[in-house]
Structure formats: structure tokens, C-alpha cells
Amino acid sequence: MVAKKIQQIFAKVPEVKYGYTDISYSSFSEEYRFALVFAVPYEEQLNLDSYTEERFENSILNARNKLEIILKDIEIVLKEECIKYYIPPVAQQNEEDLLAVFSFKYAAVNAGLGWIGKNDVLITEKYGPRVRLSAVLVDYPFETGRKITESRCGSCNRCVDICPHKALKGLNWDINALRNNLIDYHLCNQKRSAYIEKHGRKNACGLCMVVCPFGMGETI
């Protein structure tokens, strides 16, 4: 019944991709057995020709607003069914290790939504990396998706080549890869944070995403 109600929520937004994974790998596993994870595509799927930082930032904000509406609908169902749940914050805990309390990306690959690209971002077949992720941890047994364990990026290096700060290392991800294997995340964060003083926020810098051929009707 619960899965059916959640399915009905996503039937209203068929462009959104979702799935379930067990979270036995997580520190939250003693309280919550599974996670519902979903990816909201940016309404404007920018490419390199149409990209500006401001337009990319707006795409992120619009997807986040849509995501919040979906989360509220999911919460209503879980409360009605008296199911224990937790919505992890997307924000990183601090500016040193730059880690969130729960990795949406890792949950997404375990749920079969995509893989991690050479830019350390989730890549989906349909939208490439141009999606916003969220997850809900639940103490309820859902049917899980098929885990993706290897990259499908192959020899493509477009994201690596376009990075203005050369923060990407050009290595293909697999399920055992560490973030450090793919990206100098401190360098990336430092360069994006330099934007705060003048603009009041980090630079959205979506170049490594808009250049990705996945989701843009290209073959690699």
C-alpha cells in the first residue's frame, strides 16, 4: 500500500526518476532500513552554447523548489501510514571535509539511478548530470533497484577538459572509488567560494555538467 501511494506521487511527475535501496552500509541503518532516493531534472537542460552561470543557478533553484513539493507529498503518505522516516539535510556538515550526513549520490547508484561521472556528480542516462537529488530514509521494506557499480563514461573527458581550475583527475569511477580519486574537492570548493564575497553565494559553476553528452542525444 505504501509503495503504491508513493508510486502515485511520482506518476504525477513522470520526468522524475526514483528508486529504493537498502542502507545497510550507512550509519543510519540501525534506525532506518531503506532509502527512497529521487532525481529531479532541471527544467532547462542547458548545453555549453546556452550556459551562463546565472541560468544554471536558476535551474538548480527551480529543481530544488519542485523537489520540496515532492518531499512534502511523501511525508504526508509516511505520516498517514505511521512509518518512521528521516529526511537528511543536503547541506555539508562543515567546510573542512565537505561531507553531508548522508550521501544522496551513493544512495542513487545503489538504487540504480545512475553512476558517478569523472566530475564526481551522479550521471543519469536520460538527463546526464543535470538533476537535483534528494532522499528519504524509512523504516520500511521496499523493493530495491539494481545497483550500478561501474562508470559508463568510458573515454569521454569533456568534463575534465573544461574544468577551469583543473580539479578533475580524469579517472573512471567504480563502486569502491573514493571522492579523492576523482576530484580535488578542496580546490573546487575554494574556487567556488571565492564568489561569496561579491555575490553572497558560491559559484554554481555547472560547466562540467552542461558539457556532458549524456541526456543530450549524443553518443560517446
N, C-alpha and C positions, 0 to 999 in steps of 0.2 A: 504493500500500500504506500509506504513512504517513497520507495523508488519510483512508483507510478506518479505520485504527486510532483516529485522533482522533475521527472521526465516531462510533465505537462508545463512546468515553468519554462524549461528550455525549448519546448515546442513553439513557444511564442517568440523566441529569439533564435531561429534556426541557424543563424550565422555564427552563433557562439558554440565553441567546442568544449565538451566537458567529459569527465570520466572519474573513475574511483580507483584508489589504491590503498592497500593496507600500509600502515605506517609503523610496522614493527622495527624499522630502522631508526625511528625518531625517539627523542627523549620524552615525547608526549604519549608514547604507546601504552603506558600504564593506565592512562585515563581515557584515551580515545583510540579505537582500533583501526579506523579508516579515515580517509580524507576524500572529500569531493573537491576536485580541482577543475577550474574552467578558464577558458581563454576568450576574452572579448576582443574582436578585431577592431583596429582603428577604422573609423568610417571613411577617412581619406587615406587610401593606401598610396602614400607618396612614393615616387621614384626619385632618382637623382636629379632629373630635369625639373620636377615640381617642388623639390625640397627647399624649405627655409627653416631655420631653427624655430621661429615663431609658429609656423604651421605645424611643425612636428610636435611642439609643446601643446598646442591646441588639440591635436589628435589624441595625445596622452590624456589630457584632462577630460575630453568628451568620452573616451572609453572608460575612464575611472567613474564618471557620473553614471554611465549605464551599468557598470559593474555593481555600484552601490545599490541600485534599484533591484538588481537580481538577488543580491545578498539579503535584502530585506524580505523578498518573497520566500527565499529559502528559510530564513529564520522563522517566518510565520508557520511554515509546514512543520519544522522541527519542534517548535513550541506546542503546536496542536497535538503532535504525536508523542510529546513528553520525552524527547530524545536529547540526551546530554550532548552539547556541542560547544565549540570554541572557534572564533574567527581570529586567526593570528594577524597581528599588525604587519603591514607591508614594510614599514619603516625599519631601517637598520638600527641596531641597539646603540651603536656609537660610531665615531668616525675613525676608529683605530682598526678594528678587524672588519668593519663594514659587513657584518652578518646580521640577518634577520633572525628572529626566534624560530622560524620555520621556513624552510626553503620551498617556495612555490615551484621553482624550476625543477627541483629534484622530484617533487610530487608529480609534476606534469609528465616527466619522462617515465616515471613508474606507472602512471595511469595510461600511457600510450599516446599522449597528445603530440609528442614531437621529440626532438633531440636537442642537445646543446651545440650551438654553432661555434665556429672559431672566434666569434665575438663574445662568447660566454653568455649568450642570450638564447632562450628557447626558440627553436625553429619549427614551425608547423608546415605541413605540406601545402595547405590551402592559402595561408596568409604569410608564410615566411616568419620573420621575427616581429611583424607589425601587429602585436597583440598585447593586451594587458591581462595579467594573471591574478587570480585570487584562489583561496582555498578555505574550506570549512572542515574542521576536524570533528568527527562524530563517533559516538559510542554505539555503532550500529553496523551490522554486517552487510555490506553492499557487494555486488559482483564486480570484481576488479577488471581493469583493462589489461592489455598485453604490454608489458614493459618494453621500452625501446632501449637498447644497450649500446648501440654504436651510432656514430655520426653518419649522415648521408650527404655531407658536404663535399666529399671526395677531394679533388684537386683544386676546387674553387678557392680563390684567395681574395675575392673582391673586398670583403670587409677588412681584411688585413692590410691590403694595399691602400685603402682610402683613409684609414685612421690617421688623423692629423698629428697625433702625438706618438705614433708607433708603439702603442701599448699592447697590441695583439701579437701573439707569438707564432701564429700560423700552424698550430697543431690541431689535428682532428681529435675530438672528444670521444671518450667511451665512458661507460657507467662507473668506472673506477678512477676516472681522471679527477684531479684536484683543480680548483679555480686557478691556482698559481701556474698550472701547466698551460693555461690558455691565455691569460691576461695579466698584465701588471696593473692590478686593480687600484693600488695606491696612486700610481701615476695618473690613471684615468680620472679618479676622483679628485685629485689635486687640480688637474686642468679644468674640470667641470666646475669645481668650487670657486675658481678664480672669478667666475661670473657673478657670484653672490653680491659682492660689494656694490656693483653698479646696478644690478637688475633685481636683487632681492631673492634670487633662486639660483640653483645650479643650472648650468647649460644643459639643455635636453640632448644635444649632440646625437642625432639619430643617423649619422652618415653610414655607420656600419650596418644599420638596419635597412635603410632605403635602398642601398645598393645590392642587397641580397636578391638573387634571381628567383628564389622560392616564393610562390604566391603571385608572381608577376607574369606568368605564362611563358616563362623561358625554360629552356633545358640547359643542363650543365654537363 
